[in-house]
């Protein structure tokens, strides 16, 4: 028996070893809230619900039951793991007759690399009492070994009881706190909830959320998005940057006049307490409407009622009401799954139409070249976390509104001031000139023009009126973007800043000279000057004070041929601060 026992023990060792290689992390064990795109987080607590517990006594039972589905919710985290596992259980059936299990009960994993590009991963199919996903071959970021930022989107049509993320023992994971930015709030039907997307990331609202980067609270209730006062009372508690009402597909049993009444009442209720824009979305139609007169009449009647409401609200002079028509959505005939619910093609079609309208409403255009397409970055997390600095700036701006701000890259970030950076290379000149002038440091190491554009779109210039804004950006686009792209990016960025701070004096600082690129800096600065002056901005070029008589950088004024040292900052500060 002893040899047999030894054999069995040895046979078990590899299995035990494999199990011991993984550690499992529950997001609800984190000391701060981490569920993204969720309203009423403090009340909801450690559940993946979409309405607070008190709503159970206020809304109809079907609405409450549907609110327990995790549609639109997500978990964001950093990890350097090269493979990730997720395990969880759900309360309801895994699939529906018209919708795959991957959409009803699956989770969806994306990563964002250090240049802001998105990547999707396949982790298997939902099955069993405990659903398990395994994401392999994640790869490595080109800038560092600290991994990617990940977004895990939760099931669209099921309630998550519990969930854990697994990573190898050798890896680390950090949860990203819930976003402090104002959300977009969507109130709608099964289509808004996500039927019939093939997976959570393909719901049209989630596509919009990923593209814009704002939190988006999904209050889509399958068959029950009816513009009800009880739900609107809850919505009224949310301070959103935009409210989207997309309930017409669940009102087809009502008369045209009743649709008008409900839309008008809903808008008036929200507008009584909120000044944020409200977007009314028409019924997208049915793919069999051309062959089914009743279907056609249903959606046309809904849209006539909605249009009448919009015109009445406009006639009343209620501001900030916007409209997305059936024609603007433009759903193709083959973009439905079951004549009612969009396929992934339909979801993309609706997402693109809604996104175009939102960008118009919120003044956040997305250009055709890289420098005009706002993105995040995470190129040096060993030095500082980009998203954390963004959150710190938003919090500091709310607590102590700045008189002046200076926006830039590491040359600004590592100068001095608050929020503090990982190093300070020009403390003396900052304390002597910049602090008395009331400057807040909005510099982010390794930022490019497109990264600053994202930050401007995401509220770093909101909530206060600055006397002056100083912009010094562009050096990190050298070698990445063409001169034309840099110039056009600056043009778009200056327009975005001016729109948000129309009273501020806007000063553009030329790109500082850098080793072996002095001629390029001189050439691009002449073009930046032209763009700045066309935009009505001041232009200053203090970098000429860092050059030798031969037109090369004075190495004694730099720490590395790019960043000024204390003496270098002292040579440029007066022209920037005065």
N, C-alpha and C positions, 0 to 999 in steps of 0.2 A: 504493500500500500504506500510505503514511503516514497519510492521512485515515482509512482503515479501522482501522488500529492505534489511532489516537486515539479513535475511536468505541468500540472494544472496551474500552479502558482506562476511558473515562468510564462505560460501561455497568457495569463491575465495581465502581466506587466505592461505589454505594449498598449493594451486597451486603457489601463489606468493612466499610463503616461500621456496618451492622446487627450483624455478627459482633463488632465491637470494642466494642459497647455493653454486652456481658455479661461478667461475670467468674464463674469456676467455682471452687467451694470444696469441698475434700475434707475431711470431718469427721475423718479419721484424721491429718490434718496438724496438728490442734490439739495443744497441749502437754499437755493433760489429758484423761482419759477422758470421752467424751460420749455413749456408747451407753447409753440408759436401759433399765431393766427387765432387765438382764443380770446373772447371777451369775458369779462367778469371772473378773471383768473382767481382772485382772492376768495370769492364765494364758491366757485366750482371746486377749488382745492385740487387734490391729487386724483383727478379722474380725467378721462378723455371725452368729456361732455362738451356741448356747445351752448347750453343755457344754464343759468344758475339754479340751484335746487328749488328756490321759491317760485320759479316759473311753473313748476308742476301744478300749483294751485291756481295759476292764472290763465294758462293757455289750454286749448283742447288736448285731450289725451293723445291723439295721433301726433300732434306737433311735439309734445313732450317726448314721446317715444322715439320719434325721428331725431330729436336733438341729442340723443345719446349716441348716435352714429358720429364717427370722428371726421366727417368730411371736411377737408381743408386744413385740418390740424397737422402740425409737423414738429419734428425734433431736429434741432441744429446742433452740430458738435464738430470738434476738431479731433482727428486721430491720425497717428502715423502708421496704423495697422495696414498691412497689405492684403488682408482679407477680413471680412466682417460677417458676423452672424446676427440674426434677429430672431427672437422667439417670443410668442405671445398667444393669448387665447381670445376668442370672440364669443359673443352671446348668441348670435343668430345664425341661420344657415349660411354656409360659405358662399353659395352662388344663388343667382336668380335665373328664371327661365330666359330672360332677354339680356342678361348681363353676366360677363364671365367672373369667375371667382377672383381673378387678379384685380378686378375693379371693385367688386363688392367687399372683399375681405383681405386683399393683398396690401402690402406696403411697397413703397417705391423709393429707391435710393439714388440720389444724385451727389456728385461732388463738384466743387468749384475750385479750380486751380488758382495759382498765385497771380495770374493775369486776368482772372475773372471769367474764364471759359468754363462752361458746364459740361459734365459727363454723366451718362446714365449707366446703371449696372443692372444686370439680370441676376436674380437670386433664387429662382425657382417658382413653384406654384403652390398656392395655399392648399393644405390638406391636413387631415388628422385633427385630433382634439387640441394639441399644441402645434400651432403653425410654426414652421421653421424655415428661414431663408438663409442662404449662404452666398455671400458675394466674394468672388475671388479675383485675382489678377488686377488689383486696384492700381498698382503702379506707383511711381514716385514723381514728386514735383521737381521741376527742373532747377529751382532755386535753392532748395533746402531739403532736409530729411525729416521735417516735422509734419509731413502729411498734408492732407487737404481739409477744407471745410466741407462738411457733409450735410445734406438735407434729407431727412427720412419722412416722407409723406405717409399718413395713416389711412386706413380703409375709408372708402366713401360711403358704404352702406351697412356697416356693421359697428357694433360697440366693442371697443377693446377693454377687456377686463384687466389685464396686466401685460407688461411688455418689458423685455430686457434686451440689451445690445451686448453681444459678445465680441471680444477682441483677444488676440494672443496675449499670453502673460507678459511677453516682452514689450508690448505696445502700451500706449497711454491714450486716454480719452478725456476731453474736457467739454462739458456741456456749455453751449452758448446761451446766455440769459435771454428771456423773452424780449423781443424788440420793444424799445421805448417809443418808437415812432407812431404817429397817428395812423390808424388803419383805414383801409377802404372797407366799407360794410356792404355786403350783398344780401338782399332779401329776395328769395325766389322759390322756384319749384324743384321738381326732380331733376330738371336739366341743370339748374344751378347747383344742386347737391352733387351731381356728377354722373347721372345716368345718361348714356350707357358707355362711359369711358372704359377702355380696356384695362386701365390701371390708374391709381390715384393721381399721378403726375399729369395725366391727360385730361382731367376735368378742365373745362374752359376757364373757370375761376382760378385754378392752380396754375395754368399756363400764364394767365395775366399776372398773377402774383410773382411767379419766377421772373418774368420779363421786367416788371416794374421795380421789384425789390421791396415794395411796401408790404406790411402785414395786410392780410385780407381775411376778414371774418366771414365765413361762409354760413349764412342762415338760409340755405336751401332746404325745403321740407317737401319731400316727395308727395305730390297730390294735395299739398296743404299750404302752399304759398298763396294766401288769399287776401293779403293786405288787411289783416285783422288788427283791430285796435290793441288787443292784448299783446300781440307780438310787437307792434309799433311802440307801445309803451316801453318795452324792454330795449328796443333799438334806440329810443330817445335817450337812454342812459349812456350811450356810447358816443364819445367825442371823436367822430371820424373825420378824415380829410375829404371823403366823398361817400355819398350814399347811393347805392344802385338798387332800383326797384324793378324787378323782372318777374312779375307774378301773373302776367296775362294768360299763360297756358293753363293755369288752374282756375280761371274765371269764365271758361267757355259756357258754363251753365247760366251765366248772368246776362241780363239785357245790356245793350249798349249804354243806356242811361246809368245803370248801376255801376258799370265799369268806370264811367266818368266820375260818378260820385265817390267811389272808393279811391281812385287815384288822386283826386283833388283833396279828399280828407287826409290821405296819407302824407301828401306833400305839405299841407298846412300844419299837420301835427309835428312833423320834423322841423319845418321852418320856424315854428314858434319858439324853439329853443336852440337852433343851430343855424349858423350862417354858411356852413360848408355846401358845396355844390351837390345837387341831386340829379341823378341821371335816370330817366325813364326809358325802359327798353321795350320795344314792340315785340309782339309775337313773331317768331321766326317762320311760322307756317308749318305745313306738313308736306311730305314728299308725294302723297297721293292726292293732294288738294285739286289738281287739275282734272282728276277723274272722279272726284267725290264732292259734289256740290255742297253737301252739308259741312264737310271739313273746311272747304274754302270759305263758306259763309261764317263759320265759327271764328276763324282767325281774323278775317277781315272786319267782323263786327267788334272784336276785341280791340283791334287797332284803331278803328274809327272812334270808339269810346275813349281810348287813351289819347288820341290826337286832340279830341275835343277838350279833354281835361288839360292838356298842355296849353292849348290856346286860351282857355279860361284863366289859367294861372298866369300866363303872360299878360293878359288883359288886366288882371288885378295888379300887375306890377311887382309880382313876387320875384325877387332876383335869384340868379344862380340855378335856374332850372334848365336842364339840357335833355336832348331827345336823340335816341338811336332808332332809326326806322327799320322796318322789315327789308326795304330795298338796300339799306346800308349794310345790314347783316349779310344778305346775299347768299343764303344757304343753298348749295347745289342739290339737285334732285336725289343724288345717290349718297348724300351725307347723313342720312338717318339710318338707325338700326331697325326700328319697328314702326315707322311712319311718325312717331312722336319724339323719340329721344335720339340725339345725335350720336353718330359713330365718332371715332377719333378724328376723322376728316371734318365732320360737323363741329366738333369741339374746337378744333383749330380755326375753323372759319369764324365761329362766334367769338373766340378769343381775340383774333386779329381785329375784328370789327370793334369790339369793346375797347381794346387797347388803343386803337387809333383815336377813338372818341375821348378816352381818359387823358391821353397825351395832349390833346387839344384843350381840354378843360383845365388841366393842372399846369399847362405851359411847360411840358417836359418833352420836347421833341427829341426824336431818336434819328440821328443822321445816317448817312450811307457810308461814311468813312470812319475809321477806328477812333480818331480823336473827337468825333462828335457822337459817339455811342457810349453812354455812361456805364462804367463797370467798376466793381470793387477790385481790390488787390490784396495780396498777402505775401509780399516778396521777402520780408525779413522778420518772421515771427520770433526768431531767436533774439531780436532786438526789442520789438514791441508788437502788440496785436492791433492790427488796423481797425477792426470792428470795435474793439474795446475803446480805442482812442476816440472813435466817432461817437460812441455812447457817452463817454466822459465829457466831450465837448457839448453835446446836446444838454446834458444835465447842468454843466457849468453855465451855459448860456441862459438857461431857465432861472437858475439861482442868482446869478450876477450878470445881467446883460452888459455886454462890452460896449465901450465907446468907439473903439477902433479894432479892426481885425487885420491880420496879415495872413494870407493864404499862400501855401507853397509846398515844397517838398522837404527833403532832409536838411537842406541849407537853412530853411526856416525852422523846422522841427527841432534841430539840435542847437539852435541859437540860445534860447532861454525862455523864461516866462511860463505861463500856465495854459493848458495842462502840461505838466512837466514831461519832458522827453527822457529817454534812457541816458542821454548825455547832454551836457551844456558846454558849448565851445566858444560862446561869446557873451558870457555872463556879465562882464563889466560893461560892455556897450549896451546890452539890453537893459540893465538896471539904471544906467545913466540916462538913456534916451527913450527906449521903447516903453518901459513901465510907466514913467511919468506921463507919457503921451496917451496912456490907457489902452495899449495894444493887447489883444488876445492872440495867442499863437495857434493858428489853424494850419500848421505845417504837418505833413505826414511823410515820413521817410519813404523814398523811392516812388512817390506819386508822379503820375503823368497827367496830362491835360484831361484825359477821359476819366481819370479817377477823381479829380477835383470836380468835374462836372457831376459825377454821381453824388458827391458830398453836397454840392449846391442843391441838387434835386431832392436831397434827403435831409433838408431842414437846418443845415448849419448856419444859414443866414436868415432863419425865420424867428419870429417872436421878439424882435428888437429892432430899433432904428439906429444904425451905426452912423457916426459922423464921417468916417473914412474907411475905405476898404483898400488894402494894398495887395496886389496880386503879383507873385513872382514864381512862374511855373514854366516848364517847357524843356529844361535841360535833359530830363530823363526820356524825352521823346526822340532825342538825337540818336540816329542810327536805327531807330525803330519806325519812325514816321518820316515821310518826305517833308520838305519845307512847305509845300502847298498844304499838306495835311495839318501841319503845326499851325499855320496861319489860319486856316479855316476853323480848326479847333478853338483857337483863341477868340475868333470872332463869335462863335456860338457860346463859349463860356462867358465872355463879357456881356453878351445879351442876357444870359440867364441871371448873372449877378445883378445887372441893372434892373431887371424886372422885379427882383426880390428886395432890392435896397435902392429905390429910385431917388431917395434924398441924399444918399451918401456920396461923398467925393470919391471917385474911383481912380486909383493910381496904379499904373502898370510899370513894373520894374523889368528892365531888360535882362535877358539871361546872362548870368555872370560868366566871365571867361573861364575856360577849363584847359588843362594841359593838352597841347597838340590840336586843339580845336578852336583856336583863337579866331582864325579867319571865318570859319563857319558861324561862330557866335556873332561876329560883327555883321555878317551878311543877313542872318535871320533876324537880328535885332532891328535892322533897318525896316524890315517888313512888319515886324511886330509893332514898331512905332507907328507905321502907317495905319494898321488896324486899330490901334488904341486911339489915335487921334480922330479917325473916322467915327469911332464910337463915342466921342466926346470925353475921352479920358486923358488924364495927364500921363506922360511917359517920362521916365527917368532911367538913366543908364549909368548907375554908380560903379558898375564893373570896370569902367575904364580906369578907376583909381587903383585897380589891382594889377595893372599891366606895367611892364618895364618899358624903358625907352625904345626897346626893339619890338614892342608890340606883343611880346610873350608874357605869360603870367609871371608875376613876381613870386617865386616859389616860397619866399620867406613869409608870405601872407596866407599860405594855404597849409592845411594839414595833410592833404593827399592829392593835390592837383585839381581838386573839385570843390571841396568844402573849405571855406575860409577858417583861419584860426582866430584867436582873440584879436590880434592886430589887424587881420583882414576885415573882420566885422567892424572894427572901429573906423576903417576907411570908407565904409559904405553906409553906415547907420544914419548919419545926419541927413543924407539925401533921401533916405527912405522915411525917416520919422518926421521930418519937418513939414 
